[in-house]
């Protein structure tokens, strides 16, 4: 499965700041939210749009909205929670589910220890099918899983 590395300068800059030993907890949280928003912007760039009509100040106006079902955000515990506010700042109406994944340090295989998923059962089953594999960024409709570089190197996934 392909892994897409996001090398945006702002994300790289913020990740660099987050690695500082003297960074306060408050600053780390703020940067996590900012990185979450930037990753959301990147991950949502291919969401399909559908035409819609809204009532404007001088009558009906044709606009575009995100097509399909409501977006569900699934942060992976624990690191994903820090980025959740940044994600929700761009998609405030998103549903939120949560999944806990731990990695066996010997085999590097991921296993799910917690699953609280909302929405259509068919969507949940599709997510369950893909999640226990080694974490990677993968587009599954409106879902994406994100993994940072050191995890990719250890799990052996190729970047594209």
Secondary structure, DSSP 4 states (H G I P E B T S, - for coil): --B-----HHHHHHHHHHT-TT--HHHHHHHHHHHHHHHHHHHTTT--EEEEEEEETTEEEEEEEE-SSPPEEEEEETHHHHHHHHHHHH-TT-EEEEEEEEE-TTT--EEEEEEE--S-HHHHHHHHHHHTSSP---EETTEE----HHHHHHHTPPB-
